[in-house]
Amino acid sequence: MSFIIGNTKVLSDFKKAKETGRLSHAYIIEGAEGSGRLTLARAIACTFSCHSENAPCYSCDTCKKIMSGGHQDVRELIHLDRASPIKIDTVRELIKEAYIKPGESERKIFIVENAQQMGIPAQNALLQVFEEPPKNVTFFLLTTNRNLLLPTLKSRAVTLKTEKLTDETVASEIEKRFPQHTGLWDETVILADGALGKAISLLSEEKTSDSVTLTKEYFSKMKEYASFSSLSMILNQKSVPDRASLFNLMTYFTLALRDILVYNSGYDGKLMFFANRETVRILADRMSESKLMSAYDTVCTVIRDHAKINLLSALSEINMAMCDDFQR
Ligand SMILES: [Zn+2]
């Protein structure tokens, strides 16, 4: 059954809080996308609801239900649509439920994912509950950035941050879970930047892993003499079947170009795409700064216009900007 990787300090603090009965009624869990905010909130819920001697055990019925999001006293509001706000009616319904006694457990827990998507009226409605919380109710607001929440809401909640995992931990996890993706392990670790969930979604979604593979292949061609036709062979319409794939691919291109530009400027910082610094050095030697800048501009234009751009001409534009044999 699922076990928790990282965030050990927060979890051990909650075990102590359970023993002393000192628990706040509202927490903000802040952390990057894929850093395990929801898993942490569920694990804390297990800490409070599990009756095993060594709680949380993650293997009893209660823990299993909580970890899979199916426990009646741990209500989750999972709002995944980034483009739309969490409706005030949804929040009001949640609040109503907070005043109903828990069924199986002593405590009722509410988890609001992407809490920053609540509009101001919805946040204000929640604020009233935070000011006079019902007994034995705890709220967890999950967010990538707590500053997107109302200051009054923030001041009435305790903020916890998800822990960044080491590259070694992320590497060992994806090696276990994705043995079929050996060729992408190194880049995935770099791209995940300590967020295991990000690494997992990158490797489980075919579109995303294909984009990383394609970017890697393209830039490895760039290390040699890159003619327009050789680049076009990699980036043809078959490998970039639709606009969403193009957008996805271009985001990795910007990261790769950014690594080369940064290397060129003499700054020796953390890379964002390449796992191998030597590759970046060779590419920086191969591409002049003006060429890099113009390639970067082209990629950014394609990203900006991806919804209306002609796919074929966009691919040609990119290849033209990157190749060695095309005079503008
Ligand atoms: Zn348990």
py3Dmol code that shows the C-alpha trace and the ligand (Angstrom):
import py3Dmol

protein = """\
ATOM      1  CA  MET A   1       0.000   0.000   0.000  1.00  0.00           C
ATOM      2  CA  SER A   2       1.073   3.543  -0.504  1.00  0.00           C
ATOM      3  CA  PHE A   3       3.722   4.873   1.773  1.00  0.00           C
ATOM      4  CA  ILE A   4       4.925   8.403   2.106  1.00  0.00           C
ATOM      5  CA  ILE A   5       8.183   9.594   0.590  1.00  0.00           C
ATOM      6  CA  GLY A   6       9.588  12.714   2.183  1.00  0.00           C
ATOM      7  CA  ASN A   7       7.756  15.225   4.393  1.00  0.00           C
ATOM      8  CA  THR A   8       8.825  13.192   7.433  1.00  0.00           C
ATOM      9  CA  LYS A   9       9.300  16.245   9.684  1.00  0.00           C
ATOM     10  CA  VAL A  10       5.770  17.565   9.116  1.00  0.00           C
ATOM     11  CA  LEU A  11       4.304  14.118   9.677  1.00  0.00           C
ATOM     12  CA  SER A  12       6.195  13.522  12.896  1.00  0.00           C
ATOM     13  CA  ASP A  13       5.077  16.969  14.121  1.00  0.00           C
ATOM     14  CA  PHE A  14       1.480  15.920  13.526  1.00  0.00           C
ATOM     15  CA  LYS A  15       1.957  12.693  15.445  1.00  0.00           C
ATOM     16  CA  LYS A  16       3.052  14.804  18.400  1.00  0.00           C
ATOM     17  CA  ALA A  17       0.136  17.196  17.883  1.00  0.00           C
ATOM     18  CA  LYS A  18      -2.230  14.224  18.006  1.00  0.00           C
ATOM     19  CA  GLU A  19      -0.781  13.110  21.332  1.00  0.00           C
ATOM     20  CA  THR A  20      -1.064  16.561  22.888  1.00  0.00           C
ATOM     21  CA  GLY A  21      -4.355  17.369  21.205  1.00  0.00           C
ATOM     22  CA  ARG A  22      -2.930  20.607  19.876  1.00  0.00           C
ATOM     23  CA  LEU A  23      -4.254  20.950  16.419  1.00  0.00           C
ATOM     24  CA  SER A  24      -5.176  24.010  14.433  1.00  0.00           C
ATOM     25  CA  HIS A  25      -8.490  24.111  12.589  1.00  0.00           C
ATOM     26  CA  ALA A  26      -6.895  25.364   9.380  1.00  0.00           C
ATOM     27  CA  TYR A  27      -3.701  24.623   7.497  1.00  0.00           C
ATOM     28  CA  ILE A  28      -2.298  25.825   4.213  1.00  0.00           C
ATOM     29  CA  ILE A  29      -0.109  23.291   2.427  1.00  0.00           C
ATOM     30  CA  GLU A  30       2.098  25.151  -0.006  1.00  0.00           C
ATOM     31  CA  GLY A  31       4.272  23.432  -2.589  1.00  0.00           C
ATOM     32  CA  ALA A  32       5.137  23.106  -6.249  1.00  0.00           C
ATOM     33  CA  GLU A  33       2.977  21.182  -8.700  1.00  0.00           C
ATOM     34  CA  GLY A  34       3.569  17.467  -8.139  1.00  0.00           C
ATOM     35  CA  SER A  35       5.318  17.972  -4.819  1.00  0.00           C
ATOM     36  CA  GLY A  36       2.822  15.813  -2.938  1.00  0.00           C
ATOM     37  CA  ARG A  37       0.523  18.370  -1.315  1.00  0.00           C
ATOM     38  CA  LEU A  38      -2.538  16.115  -1.564  1.00  0.00           C
ATOM     39  CA  THR A  39      -0.623  13.036  -0.440  1.00  0.00           C
ATOM     40  CA  LEU A  40       0.654  14.975   2.568  1.00  0.00           C
ATOM     41  CA  ALA A  41      -2.845  16.198   3.496  1.00  0.00           C
ATOM     42  CA  ARG A  42      -4.181  12.642   3.237  1.00  0.00           C
ATOM     43  CA  ALA A  43      -1.288  11.280   5.288  1.00  0.00           C
ATOM     44  CA  ILE A  44      -2.014  13.817   8.023  1.00  0.00           C
ATOM     45  CA  ALA A  45      -5.668  12.798   7.888  1.00  0.00           C
ATOM     46  CA  CYS A  46      -4.509   9.185   8.388  1.00  0.00           C
ATOM     47  CA  THR A  47      -2.466  10.271  11.398  1.00  0.00           C
ATOM     48  CA  PHE A  48      -5.650  11.493  13.037  1.00  0.00           C
ATOM     49  CA  SER A  49      -8.083   8.821  11.974  1.00  0.00           C
ATOM     50  CA  CYS A  50      -6.044   5.602  12.004  1.00  0.00           C
ATOM     51  CA  HIS A  51      -6.594   3.427  15.081  1.00  0.00           C
ATOM     52  CA  SER A  52      -3.589   1.156  14.609  1.00  0.00           C
ATOM     53  CA  GLU A  53      -1.022   1.125  17.342  1.00  0.00           C
ATOM     54  CA  ASN A  54       1.539   2.634  15.007  1.00  0.00           C
ATOM     55  CA  ALA A  55      -0.728   5.212  13.375  1.00  0.00           C
ATOM     56  CA  PRO A  56      -0.715   6.063  10.566  1.00  0.00           C
ATOM     57  CA  CYS A  57      -0.271   2.526   9.242  1.00  0.00           C
ATOM     58  CA  TYR A  58      -1.452   3.207   5.654  1.00  0.00           C
ATOM     59  CA  SER A  59      -2.697  -0.374   5.491  1.00  0.00           C
ATOM     60  CA  CYS A  60      -5.887  -0.469   7.604  1.00  0.00           C
ATOM     61  CA  ASP A  61      -9.285   0.155   6.018  1.00  0.00           C
ATOM     62  CA  THR A  62      -9.435   3.718   7.288  1.00  0.00           C
ATOM     63  CA  CYS A  63      -5.980   4.609   5.947  1.00  0.00           C
ATOM     64  CA  LYS A  64      -6.673   2.921   2.615  1.00  0.00           C
ATOM     65  CA  LYS A  65      -9.925   4.836   2.195  1.00  0.00           C
ATOM     66  CA  ILE A  66      -8.288   8.139   3.067  1.00  0.00           C
ATOM     67  CA  MET A  67      -5.255   7.615   0.822  1.00  0.00           C
ATOM     68  CA  SER A  68      -7.520   6.815  -2.117  1.00  0.00           C
ATOM     69  CA  GLY A  69      -9.763   9.799  -1.468  1.00  0.00           C
ATOM     70  CA  GLY A  70     -12.796   7.732  -0.485  1.00  0.00           C
ATOM     71  CA  HIS A  71     -13.301   8.278   3.258  1.00  0.00           C
ATOM     72  CA  GLN A  72     -16.614   9.804   4.280  1.00  0.00           C
ATOM     73  CA  ASP A  73     -15.101  12.078   6.931  1.00  0.00           C
ATOM     74  CA  VAL A  74     -12.251  13.303   4.773  1.00  0.00           C
ATOM     75  CA  ARG A  75     -13.906  15.400   2.122  1.00  0.00           C
ATOM     76  CA  GLU A  76     -11.826  16.466  -0.838  1.00  0.00           C
ATOM     77  CA  LEU A  77     -12.600  19.326  -3.158  1.00  0.00           C
ATOM     78  CA  ILE A  78     -10.352  18.636  -6.112  1.00  0.00           C
ATOM     79  CA  HIS A  79     -10.497  21.457  -8.602  1.00  0.00           C
ATOM     80  CA  LEU A  80      -8.265  20.667 -11.543  1.00  0.00           C
ATOM     81  CA  ASP A  81      -9.488  23.177 -14.093  1.00  0.00           C
ATOM     82  CA  ARG A  82      -6.964  26.004 -13.963  1.00  0.00           C
ATOM     83  CA  ALA A  83      -9.066  28.217 -16.170  1.00  0.00           C
ATOM     84  CA  SER A  84     -12.174  28.393 -14.000  1.00  0.00           C
ATOM     85  CA  PRO A  85     -12.661  29.478 -10.385  1.00  0.00           C
ATOM     86  CA  ILE A  86     -13.986  27.302  -7.569  1.00  0.00           C
ATOM     87  CA  LYS A  87     -17.625  28.340  -7.303  1.00  0.00           C
ATOM     88  CA  ILE A  88     -18.876  29.952  -4.122  1.00  0.00           C
ATOM     89  CA  ASP A  89     -21.798  27.490  -4.029  1.00  0.00           C
ATOM     90  CA  THR A  90     -19.344  24.601  -3.891  1.00  0.00           C
ATOM     91  CA  VAL A  91     -17.561  26.226  -0.970  1.00  0.00           C
ATOM     92  CA  ARG A  92     -20.886  26.950   0.780  1.00  0.00           C
ATOM     93  CA  GLU A  93     -21.845  23.305   0.472  1.00  0.00           C
ATOM     94  CA  LEU A  94     -18.539  22.314   2.034  1.00  0.00           C
ATOM     95  CA  ILE A  95     -19.134  24.736   4.890  1.00  0.00           C
ATOM     96  CA  LYS A  96     -22.605  23.313   5.498  1.00  0.00           C
ATOM     97  CA  GLU A  97     -21.071  19.869   5.755  1.00  0.00           C
ATOM     98  CA  ALA A  98     -18.532  21.094   8.267  1.00  0.00           C
ATOM     99  CA  TYR A  99     -21.368  21.567  10.755  1.00  0.00           C
ATOM    100  CA  ILE A 100     -22.545  17.985  10.391  1.00  0.00           C
ATOM    101  CA  LYS A 101     -20.921  15.539  12.816  1.00  0.00           C
ATOM    102  CA  PRO A 102     -18.380  13.041  11.439  1.00  0.00           C
ATOM    103  CA  GLY A 103     -19.650   9.538  10.704  1.00  0.00           C
ATOM    104  CA  GLU A 104     -16.801   7.128  11.440  1.00  0.00           C
ATOM    105  CA  SER A 105     -14.070   9.294  12.910  1.00  0.00           C
ATOM    106  CA  GLU A 106     -13.778  11.796  15.713  1.00  0.00           C
ATOM    107  CA  ARG A 107     -12.692  14.486  13.303  1.00  0.00           C
ATOM    108  CA  LYS A 108     -13.911  15.778  10.007  1.00  0.00           C
ATOM    109  CA  ILE A 109     -11.282  16.873   7.533  1.00  0.00           C
ATOM    110  CA  PHE A 110     -11.726  19.046   4.461  1.00  0.00           C
ATOM    111  CA  ILE A 111      -9.102  19.245   1.753  1.00  0.00           C
ATOM    112  CA  VAL A 112      -9.348  21.978  -0.883  1.00  0.00           C
ATOM    113  CA  GLU A 113      -6.957  21.393  -3.783  1.00  0.00           C
ATOM    114  CA  ASN A 114      -5.838  24.472  -5.755  1.00  0.00           C
ATOM    115  CA  ALA A 115      -7.390  26.695  -3.102  1.00  0.00           C
ATOM    116  CA  GLN A 116      -6.067  29.777  -4.891  1.00  0.00           C
ATOM    117  CA  GLN A 117      -8.807  29.155  -7.470  1.00  0.00           C
ATOM    118  CA  MET A 118     -11.406  30.294  -4.937  1.00  0.00           C
ATOM    119  CA  GLY A 119     -12.639  33.758  -5.767  1.00  0.00           C
ATOM    120  CA  ILE A 120     -12.744  36.454  -3.076  1.00  0.00           C
ATOM    121  CA  PRO A 121     -16.399  35.814  -2.100  1.00  0.00           C
ATOM    122  CA  ALA A 122     -15.641  32.095  -1.706  1.00  0.00           C
ATOM    123  CA  GLN A 123     -12.560  32.834   0.394  1.00  0.00           C
ATOM    124  CA  ASN A 124     -14.576  35.231   2.547  1.00  0.00           C
ATOM    125  CA  ALA A 125     -17.210  32.571   3.114  1.00  0.00           C
ATOM    126  CA  LEU A 126     -14.500  30.210   4.306  1.00  0.00           C
ATOM    127  CA  LEU A 127     -13.023  32.935   6.467  1.00  0.00           C
ATOM    128  CA  GLN A 128     -16.213  33.035   8.533  1.00  0.00           C
ATOM    129  CA  VAL A 129     -15.766  29.360   9.342  1.00  0.00           C
ATOM    130  CA  PHE A 130     -12.105  29.895  10.205  1.00  0.00           C
ATOM    131  CA  GLU A 131     -13.111  32.642  12.625  1.00  0.00           C
ATOM    132  CA  GLU A 132     -15.612  30.461  14.449  1.00  0.00           C
ATOM    133  CA  PRO A 133     -14.706  26.914  13.528  1.00  0.00           C
ATOM    134  CA  PRO A 134     -17.025  24.019  14.371  1.00  0.00           C
ATOM    135  CA  LYS A 135     -15.596  21.556  16.887  1.00  0.00           C
ATOM    136  CA  ASN A 136     -13.342  18.789  15.542  1.00  0.00           C
ATOM    137  CA  VAL A 137     -13.083  20.117  12.020  1.00  0.00           C
ATOM    138  CA  THR A 138      -9.807  20.723  10.206  1.00  0.00           C
ATOM    139  CA  PHE A 139      -9.344  22.390   6.848  1.00  0.00           C
ATOM    140  CA  PHE A 140      -6.389  21.904   4.532  1.00  0.00           C
ATOM    141  CA  LEU A 141      -6.005  24.450   1.744  1.00  0.00           C
ATOM    142  CA  LEU A 142      -3.541  23.239  -0.874  1.00  0.00           C
ATOM    143  CA  THR A 143      -1.839  25.780  -3.083  1.00  0.00           C
ATOM    144  CA  THR A 144       1.230  26.441  -5.169  1.00  0.00           C
ATOM    145  CA  ASN A 145       1.446  29.939  -3.720  1.00  0.00           C
ATOM    146  CA  ARG A 146      -0.112  30.993  -0.420  1.00  0.00           C
ATOM    147  CA  ASN A 147       0.143  34.643  -1.405  1.00  0.00           C
ATOM    148  CA  LEU A 148      -2.730  34.074  -3.806  1.00  0.00           C
ATOM    149  CA  LEU A 149      -4.994  33.629  -0.773  1.00  0.00           C
ATOM    150  CA  LEU A 150      -6.580  36.498   1.172  1.00  0.00           C
ATOM    151  CA  PRO A 151      -4.286  37.836   3.924  1.00  0.00           C
ATOM    152  CA  THR A 152      -7.105  37.392   6.460  1.00  0.00           C
ATOM    153  CA  LEU A 153      -7.406  33.723   5.498  1.00  0.00           C
ATOM    154  CA  LYS A 154      -3.638  33.216   5.628  1.00  0.00           C
ATOM    155  CA  SER A 155      -3.387  34.773   9.069  1.00  0.00           C
ATOM    156  CA  ARG A 156      -5.910  32.287  10.458  1.00  0.00           C
ATOM    157  CA  ALA A 157      -4.183  29.199   9.111  1.00  0.00           C
ATOM    158  CA  VAL A 158      -0.876  27.494   9.821  1.00  0.00           C
ATOM    159  CA  THR A 159       1.296  27.174   6.717  1.00  0.00           C
ATOM    160  CA  LEU A 160       3.125  23.925   5.980  1.00  0.00           C
ATOM    161  CA  LYS A 161       5.437  23.496   3.028  1.00  0.00           C
ATOM    162  CA  THR A 162       6.012  20.305   1.106  1.00  0.00           C
ATOM    163  CA  GLU A 163       9.593  19.149   1.194  1.00  0.00           C
ATOM    164  CA  LYS A 164      11.695  19.091  -1.946  1.00  0.00           C
ATOM    165  CA  LEU A 165      13.094  15.591  -2.489  1.00  0.00           C
ATOM    166  CA  THR A 166      16.708  15.042  -3.439  1.00  0.00           C
ATOM    167  CA  ASP A 167      17.489  14.145  -7.065  1.00  0.00           C
ATOM    168  CA  GLU A 168      18.705  10.741  -5.792  1.00  0.00           C
ATOM    169  CA  THR A 169      15.344   9.993  -4.157  1.00  0.00           C
ATOM    170  CA  VAL A 170      13.396  11.002  -7.271  1.00  0.00           C
ATOM    171  CA  ALA A 171      15.784   8.942  -9.413  1.00  0.00           C
ATOM    172  CA  SER A 172      15.455   5.806  -7.304  1.00  0.00           C
ATOM    173  CA  GLU A 173      11.643   6.086  -7.296  1.00  0.00           C
ATOM    174  CA  ILE A 174      11.272   6.486 -11.054  1.00  0.00           C
ATOM    175  CA  GLU A 175      13.788   3.728 -11.718  1.00  0.00           C
ATOM    176  CA  LYS A 176      11.555   1.397  -9.720  1.00  0.00           C
ATOM    177  CA  ARG A 177       8.297   2.581 -11.281  1.00  0.00           C
ATOM    178  CA  PHE A 178       9.292   3.195 -14.897  1.00  0.00           C
ATOM    179  CA  PRO A 179      11.882   0.595 -15.919  1.00  0.00           C
ATOM    180  CA  GLN A 180      10.698   0.952 -19.535  1.00  0.00           C
ATOM    181  CA  HIS A 181      11.791   4.608 -19.659  1.00  0.00           C
ATOM    182  CA  THR A 182      15.529   4.255 -18.968  1.00  0.00           C
ATOM    183  CA  GLY A 183      16.324   6.732 -21.744  1.00  0.00           C
ATOM    184  CA  LEU A 184      14.405   9.508 -19.990  1.00  0.00           C
ATOM    185  CA  TRP A 185      15.343   8.960 -16.338  1.00  0.00           C
ATOM    186  CA  ASP A 186      18.075  11.595 -16.221  1.00  0.00           C
ATOM    187  CA  GLU A 187      16.085  14.375 -17.889  1.00  0.00           C
ATOM    188  CA  THR A 188      13.014  13.552 -15.801  1.00  0.00           C
ATOM    189  CA  VAL A 189      14.976  14.007 -12.583  1.00  0.00           C
ATOM    190  CA  ILE A 190      16.175  17.424 -13.782  1.00  0.00           C
ATOM    191  CA  LEU A 191      12.705  18.493 -14.934  1.00  0.00           C
ATOM    192  CA  ALA A 192      11.026  17.280 -11.727  1.00  0.00           C
ATOM    193  CA  ASP A 193      13.250  19.475  -9.573  1.00  0.00           C
ATOM    194  CA  GLY A 194      12.516  17.525  -6.393  1.00  0.00           C
ATOM    195  CA  ALA A 195       8.792  16.983  -7.082  1.00  0.00           C
ATOM    196  CA  LEU A 196       8.161  13.255  -7.447  1.00  0.00           C
ATOM    197  CA  GLY A 197       4.575  13.747  -8.649  1.00  0.00           C
ATOM    198  CA  LYS A 198       5.866  15.852 -11.511  1.00  0.00           C
ATOM    199  CA  ALA A 199       8.293  13.094 -12.514  1.00  0.00           C
ATOM    200  CA  ILE A 200       5.546  10.480 -12.332  1.00  0.00           C
ATOM    201  CA  SER A 201       3.086  12.436 -14.454  1.00  0.00           C
ATOM    202  CA  LEU A 202       5.821  13.234 -16.968  1.00  0.00           C
ATOM    203  CA  LEU A 203       6.596   9.556 -17.471  1.00  0.00           C
ATOM    204  CA  SER A 204       3.019   8.282 -17.286  1.00  0.00           C
ATOM    205  CA  GLU A 205       1.650  10.664 -19.888  1.00  0.00           C
ATOM    206  CA  GLU A 206       2.652   9.530 -23.325  1.00  0.00           C
ATOM    207  CA  LYS A 207       2.375  12.991 -24.856  1.00  0.00           C
ATOM    208  CA  THR A 208       4.735  14.476 -22.311  1.00  0.00           C
ATOM    209  CA  SER A 209       7.328  11.724 -22.395  1.00  0.00           C
ATOM    210  CA  ASP A 210       7.244  11.821 -26.216  1.00  0.00           C
ATOM    211  CA  SER A 211       7.930  15.561 -26.145  1.00  0.00           C
ATOM    212  CA  VAL A 212      10.938  15.091 -23.886  1.00  0.00           C
ATOM    213  CA  THR A 213      12.282  12.306 -26.127  1.00  0.00           C
ATOM    214  CA  LEU A 214      11.803  14.466 -29.202  1.00  0.00           C
ATOM    215  CA  THR A 215      13.509  17.480 -27.637  1.00  0.00           C
ATOM    216  CA  LYS A 216      16.426  15.294 -26.594  1.00  0.00           C
ATOM    217  CA  GLU A 217      16.737  13.815 -30.073  1.00  0.00           C
ATOM    218  CA  TYR A 218      16.491  17.209 -31.758  1.00  0.00           C
ATOM    219  CA  PHE A 219      19.191  18.823 -29.663  1.00  0.00           C
ATOM    220  CA  SER A 220      21.459  15.845 -30.039  1.00  0.00           C
ATOM    221  CA  LYS A 221      21.169  16.402 -33.810  1.00  0.00           C
ATOM    222  CA  MET A 222      22.061  20.041 -33.133  1.00  0.00           C
ATOM    223  CA  LYS A 223      25.368  18.898 -31.691  1.00  0.00           C
ATOM    224  CA  GLU A 224      26.433  17.818 -35.190  1.00  0.00           C
ATOM    225  CA  TYR A 225      25.933  19.689 -38.446  1.00  0.00           C
ATOM    226  CA  ALA A 226      22.194  20.358 -38.363  1.00  0.00           C
ATOM    227  CA  SER A 227      20.785  20.846 -41.833  1.00  0.00           C
ATOM    228  CA  PHE A 228      17.228  21.980 -42.449  1.00  0.00           C
ATOM    229  CA  SER A 229      16.313  18.592 -43.882  1.00  0.00           C
ATOM    230  CA  SER A 230      17.869  16.588 -41.057  1.00  0.00           C
ATOM    231  CA  LEU A 231      15.982  18.657 -38.475  1.00  0.00           C
ATOM    232  CA  SER A 232      12.771  18.407 -40.492  1.00  0.00           C
ATOM    233  CA  MET A 233      13.116  14.647 -40.408  1.00  0.00           C
ATOM    234  CA  ILE A 234      12.922  14.707 -36.632  1.00  0.00           C
ATOM    235  CA  LEU A 235      10.239  17.363 -36.368  1.00  0.00           C
ATOM    236  CA  ASN A 236       7.726  16.329 -38.954  1.00  0.00           C
ATOM    237  CA  GLN A 237       3.981  16.426 -38.669  1.00  0.00           C
ATOM    238  CA  LYS A 238       3.817  12.821 -37.597  1.00  0.00           C
ATOM    239  CA  SER A 239       5.884  13.410 -34.510  1.00  0.00           C
ATOM    240  CA  VAL A 240       3.994  16.615 -33.682  1.00  0.00           C
ATOM    241  CA  PRO A 241       0.434  15.508 -34.410  1.00  0.00           C
ATOM    242  CA  ASP A 242      -1.517  18.443 -32.975  1.00  0.00           C
ATOM    243  CA  ARG A 243      -1.389  21.872 -31.393  1.00  0.00           C
ATOM    244  CA  ALA A 244      -1.345  20.564 -27.834  1.00  0.00           C
ATOM    245  CA  SER A 245       1.716  18.429 -28.662  1.00  0.00           C
ATOM    246  CA  LEU A 246       3.387  21.399 -30.311  1.00  0.00           C
ATOM    247  CA  PHE A 247       2.769  23.533 -27.238  1.00  0.00           C
ATOM    248  CA  ASN A 248       4.070  20.792 -24.962  1.00  0.00           C
ATOM    249  CA  LEU A 249       7.160  20.264 -27.100  1.00  0.00           C
ATOM    250  CA  MET A 250       7.943  23.973 -27.309  1.00  0.00           C
ATOM    251  CA  THR A 251       7.928  24.346 -23.541  1.00  0.00           C
ATOM    252  CA  TYR A 252      10.766  21.790 -23.412  1.00  0.00           C
ATOM    253  CA  PHE A 253      12.547  23.598 -26.250  1.00  0.00           C
ATOM    254  CA  THR A 254      12.511  26.825 -24.232  1.00  0.00           C
ATOM    255  CA  LEU A 255      14.052  25.000 -21.260  1.00  0.00           C
ATOM    256  CA  ALA A 256      16.752  23.453 -23.467  1.00  0.00           C
ATOM    257  CA  LEU A 257      17.558  26.772 -25.164  1.00  0.00           C
ATOM    258  CA  ARG A 258      17.526  28.515 -21.808  1.00  0.00           C
ATOM    259  CA  ASP A 259      20.178  26.056 -20.524  1.00  0.00           C
ATOM    260  CA  ILE A 260      22.428  26.828 -23.508  1.00  0.00           C
ATOM    261  CA  LEU A 261      21.888  30.598 -23.203  1.00  0.00           C
ATOM    262  CA  VAL A 262      22.664  30.499 -19.503  1.00  0.00           C
ATOM    263  CA  TYR A 263      25.797  28.440 -20.123  1.00  0.00           C
ATOM    264  CA  ASN A 264      26.841  30.923 -22.817  1.00  0.00           C
ATOM    265  CA  SER A 265      26.528  33.804 -20.397  1.00  0.00           C
ATOM    266  CA  GLY A 266      29.035  32.107 -18.101  1.00  0.00           C
ATOM    267  CA  TYR A 267      26.617  31.419 -15.276  1.00  0.00           C
ATOM    268  CA  ASP A 268      27.129  27.982 -13.792  1.00  0.00           C
ATOM    269  CA  GLY A 269      23.658  27.453 -12.324  1.00  0.00           C
ATOM    270  CA  LYS A 270      21.336  24.464 -12.124  1.00  0.00           C
ATOM    271  CA  LEU A 271      20.256  23.148 -15.518  1.00  0.00           C
ATOM    272  CA  MET A 272      16.537  22.878 -16.277  1.00  0.00           C
ATOM    273  CA  PHE A 273      16.476  20.357 -19.107  1.00  0.00           C
ATOM    274  CA  PHE A 274      19.811  18.727 -19.873  1.00  0.00           C
ATOM    275  CA  ALA A 275      21.130  16.079 -17.557  1.00  0.00           C
ATOM    276  CA  ASN A 276      24.598  16.311 -19.053  1.00  0.00           C
ATOM    277  CA  ARG A 277      26.584  19.548 -18.746  1.00  0.00           C
ATOM    278  CA  GLU A 278      28.999  18.432 -21.458  1.00  0.00           C
ATOM    279  CA  THR A 279      26.123  18.342 -23.967  1.00  0.00           C
ATOM    280  CA  VAL A 280      25.285  21.935 -23.059  1.00  0.00           C
ATOM    281  CA  ARG A 281      28.918  22.971 -23.479  1.00  0.00           C
ATOM    282  CA  ILE A 282      29.077  21.484 -26.981  1.00  0.00           C
ATOM    283  CA  LEU A 283      25.769  23.090 -27.958  1.00  0.00           C
ATOM    284  CA  ALA A 284      26.925  26.462 -26.621  1.00  0.00           C
ATOM    285  CA  ASP A 285      30.027  26.135 -28.804  1.00  0.00           C
ATOM    286  CA  ARG A 286      27.957  25.207 -31.818  1.00  0.00           C
ATOM    287  CA  MET A 287      25.354  27.948 -31.599  1.00  0.00           C
ATOM    288  CA  SER A 288      26.215  31.634 -31.675  1.00  0.00           C
ATOM    289  CA  GLU A 289      24.438  33.897 -29.255  1.00  0.00           C
ATOM    290  CA  SER A 290      22.503  35.686 -31.987  1.00  0.00           C
ATOM    291  CA  LYS A 291      21.342  32.359 -33.381  1.00  0.00           C
ATOM    292  CA  LEU A 292      20.313  31.197 -29.931  1.00  0.00           C
ATOM    293  CA  MET A 293      18.368  34.392 -29.342  1.00  0.00           C
ATOM    294  CA  SER A 294      16.574  34.174 -32.655  1.00  0.00           C
ATOM    295  CA  ALA A 295      15.747  30.501 -32.082  1.00  0.00           C
ATOM    296  CA  TYR A 296      14.421  31.375 -28.640  1.00  0.00           C
ATOM    297  CA  ASP A 297      12.281  34.153 -30.134  1.00  0.00           C
ATOM    298  CA  THR A 298      10.864  31.802 -32.751  1.00  0.00           C
ATOM    299  CA  VAL A 299       9.971  29.195 -30.142  1.00  0.00           C
ATOM    300  CA  CYS A 300       8.297  31.827 -27.942  1.00  0.00           C
ATOM    301  CA  THR A 301       6.274  33.101 -30.913  1.00  0.00           C
ATOM    302  CA  VAL A 302       5.124  29.564 -31.684  1.00  0.00           C
ATOM    303  CA  ILE A 303       4.087  29.092 -28.040  1.00  0.00           C
ATOM    304  CA  ARG A 304       2.194  32.384 -28.054  1.00  0.00           C
ATOM    305  CA  ASP A 305       0.406  31.684 -31.337  1.00  0.00           C
ATOM    306  CA  HIS A 306       0.027  27.909 -31.013  1.00  0.00           C
ATOM    307  CA  ALA A 307      -3.777  28.112 -30.934  1.00  0.00           C
ATOM    308  CA  LYS A 308      -4.042  29.732 -34.350  1.00  0.00           C
ATOM    309  CA  ILE A 309      -0.767  28.912 -36.077  1.00  0.00           C
ATOM    310  CA  ASN A 310      -0.503  26.566 -39.085  1.00  0.00           C
ATOM    311  CA  LEU A 311       1.214  23.446 -37.749  1.00  0.00           C
ATOM    312  CA  LEU A 312       3.339  22.805 -40.821  1.00  0.00           C
ATOM    313  CA  SER A 313       4.621  26.337 -41.143  1.00  0.00           C
ATOM    314  CA  ALA A 314       5.319  26.494 -37.407  1.00  0.00           C
ATOM    315  CA  LEU A 315       7.504  23.395 -37.671  1.00  0.00           C
ATOM    316  CA  SER A 316       9.361  24.878 -40.652  1.00  0.00           C
ATOM    317  CA  GLU A 317       9.913  28.131 -38.773  1.00  0.00           C
ATOM    318  CA  ILE A 318      11.491  26.263 -35.903  1.00  0.00           C
ATOM    319  CA  ASN A 319      13.711  24.157 -38.147  1.00  0.00           C
ATOM    320  CA  MET A 320      14.778  27.260 -40.076  1.00  0.00           C
ATOM    321  CA  ALA A 321      15.734  29.038 -36.873  1.00  0.00           C
ATOM    322  CA  MET A 322      17.774  26.076 -35.662  1.00  0.00           C
ATOM    323  CA  CYS A 323      19.462  24.744 -38.798  1.00  0.00           C
ATOM    324  CA  ASP A 324      22.921  25.614 -40.165  1.00  0.00           C
ATOM    325  CA  ASP A 325      22.143  25.882 -43.857  1.00  0.00           C
ATOM    326  CA  PHE A 326      19.311  28.358 -44.055  1.00  0.00           C
ATOM    327  CA  GLN A 327      20.069  32.008 -44.713  1.00  0.00           C
ATOM    328  CA  ARG A 328      17.475  34.443 -43.473  1.00  0.00           C
TER     329      ARG A 328
END
"""
ligand_1 = """\
1
ZN
Zn -4.216 2.907 9.462
"""
view = py3Dmol.view(width=600, height=400)
view.addModel(protein, "pdb")
view.setStyle({"model": 0}, {"cartoon": {"style": "trace"}})
view.addModel(ligand_1, "xyz")
view.setStyle({"model": 1}, {"stick": {}})
view.zoomTo()
view.show()
